[in-house]
Amino acid sequence: MRYAETGFNLEVDLTRGNIEKVATDPRDTALYLGGLGTNAKILWDRVGPEVTPFSPENLLIFSAGLLCGTPATGCNRTILTTISPQTELMAFSMMGGFWAPELKYAGYDKVILRGKSEKLVYLWIHNDTVEIRDASHLAGKGAVETAEIIRQELKQPKAQIAAIGLAGENRVYYASVEQGRSSASRGGIGAVMGDKRIKAVAVRGTKDINLADPEKFMSLCNEVLDYIKWREDNPIKGVMTILQGLGSPQEMKVHDEKWHTENFMWGNSRTRRKGFWNEEIEKEWTDTLEGARTRLISCFNCPMKCGATVSMPGLPTYMMKCFTKLTYTMAAYSDLDFGLRIAQKATEYGLDGFSTPQVMAFALELLEAGILKPEDFPGLPESNEDRFFYLLDMIVNREGIGDLLARGTYWAAKEIGNGAEEYAHNTIKKHEQLPLKLSMLNPIYFLMYSVGEKINITQIEGQFPQAPFPKREHREKFCEDWIQVPHEKFKQYFIDWELRGENSIPYYPTVEMTCDIVEWQEMMHYIDDALGQCAGLSSFPLKPPYHIHNYPKFISAGAGIDMDQETLSDAAKRYRTLVRAVNIRRGMRRKDDRPPENHWKKRFPELEEKLLDGYYQLKGWNKEGIPTKEALENMGLGYVAEDFIQRGILTEEETADVQTETQTQ
Amino acid sequence: MAGKTKEKKIVKTIKIDVDKCNGCRACEVICSAFHASPKYSSNNPARSRIRIIREPLRDIYVPVYAGDYTMAECAGRDKYTIDGKEYDECSFCRASCPSREEFKEPDSGLPLKCDMCEGEDEPLCVKWCLVDALTLEEREEEVEEQEEREDLELGLESLADKFGMQTIMDTLARMSKDDKSK
């Protein structure tokens, strides 16, 4: 018997309309866990570097995490993996909600889609009955709307549905996959789904998920619940409000947006508006949110209430969470009322809330700069708000200039030329980032921005405080109950960290410390992404209930795989390296590992090189950021080394082939 | 059923605050895990004895406990409007009934009934509901003594309703004969 996982994947060939239920190898679970880990293995094995994002050979994997469907609190994430049309690298965006547990209860760990359907279809998984159904009547329908129609036509109110909107159908490079209250929105995964002509995947399951050591597992779950209660009653002192508690940043709950509106950038990630927040705005925005928000809501089996049901007057109801609350508002220099209205439309279209507003602000900047002409925008409305609605439609319908903008700022700027590249200034690896511009380089953040292969800062940060507390005694106090550290040394790193003087950024934490800190934070995210655990109870907040000391026990008691801190760290390292390997094989190199040029005003090129060198060395990568043969073999990834040597990416002597400057462009 | 007497009894009541429900279904998870055999060995919300009647876009979240089995669905099913939201009467009904899939074992179709997690300090759904949509209240009441009916009896009754008593008895007779001949 398999524990925690079902031991079966669904393989769906959309070209031929063939569906197979395939048993998986339990040895892969021990090596790569599940979710992201086994997704990376499948992508390595089956999607070579010659496969382009929109070719039928590209795979689109919907995976439940290893512990999804067990009683582990907050373990509900679906990990979607494919080759991104925007970065042309491995995308592994994730969504919470209710979909992954339902898939497990239906008897599958993953749905692997390949090929392309001729006409628009949707997949209906109901325990052992799986069918590809016509979706021509759903063409152009909103993502939330689609889910409701499918539930009704199947007469399955409990079916969980992941769907794309028009943006995905029209292959917008930053299209999302929406699932009611959650979405997998980074990396343009919705565009690949649209390219495969699959509108939705609906699932309903009524089978059991088994545990290897039930008593032990339940006592671990109860400890986690007790710790959550304790943490809720004891918010962390000395950090800003949104960092004090657990969960995603509680954007749907809070009204005080002074910090975001005055520290993040407005427009095309350009303007910082100090002094913006005042009583009048606070009152107006509070009224807007209170009038629109019907309920704070959760994902499957989680007490945190990070999302909300939002009903703007005159608009259909939708669900929202986190920072999308403000991205449209700030890109358009507008107010919250506008932000929540346009987000409704963008959610139905199925669009990423980070990239989309930035692309639109970028287009309007180009118009102002004379690089794009008024004739590129026929019928452009007067007000900024109307212009955003206008651009949203142009992009999603790929009309006129919208066709270029649908590829994101990097590719659009390249095509437009004439200096437009300067305006696509806030990307990493061609992907739009949070609108944040700061002064002094922070070595930890430099490294996380540079090497984070999810290409999104919130998906690598957490665990270690973002800044030192002003007083040493406060730092010592913080360390007193800091049980989550993998090693005592991290406490000392933090205690010695000062706001000013010798032990302050950019030279403290030292290169070695910075590498340790980044590796820890990264490891926790990678473990979450394999188990299907939401980062909001684990790798993202300070002092979370899940950590490197209880995770091995959860895996042992849940899945029946012998794990301790070391074997778990090794497994995480193994599939983290495999993600790197997929990207290396697609042409990614050291030169791509860098933050947006203007992210910090004060840069330190020499230090930055040392940080990259230090991190690569810790990982067993060479100067080009390529995992060495020795490191690969030590991790049980000899097959990757062989492939690298065959392709000339590594030579037998394990030195990098520095000639491989061929980018994936 | 002779000799019914009135006696004082502590009645456990679960108070349900639908406004506090966040729709997470942790109650369904822990309920199905607790009632698995062996205890906690598996979980499956489709076997849970509590269900969240849940329609997020209409803001409907009603935790409902499995009550008695009924062989027929009721004649008129009314609609209630509460705070501007329309609910089916079924949204509050605890019956395991032919009109819906709630409160039946997914494979056998046998009825499920909440037992307040006998042997535990409090029902586990209450314990796992950190948002306090479910809380426990105990009160003293005078009740008529009733014989407790076993799961087996309830299950058999529903089978008899479905297939007819004669079929059930024939089947049992055949099964016990098969068993002896092994």
Interface residues (C-beta under 8 A of the other chain):
Chain A: G69 T70 P71 T73 F98 Y105 V144 E148 P157 G180 R181 G205 T206 K207 D208 I209 N210 L211 P214 E215 F217 M218 L225 I228 K229 E232 T294 R295 L296 I297 S298 C299 F300 N301 C302 P303 K305 T309 T317 M319
Chain B: N22 G23 C24 R25 A26 V29 I30 A33 A36 P38 K39 Y40 S41 S42 N43 N44 P45 A46 R47 E55 P56 L57 R58 D59 Y61 P106 W128 C129 L130 V131
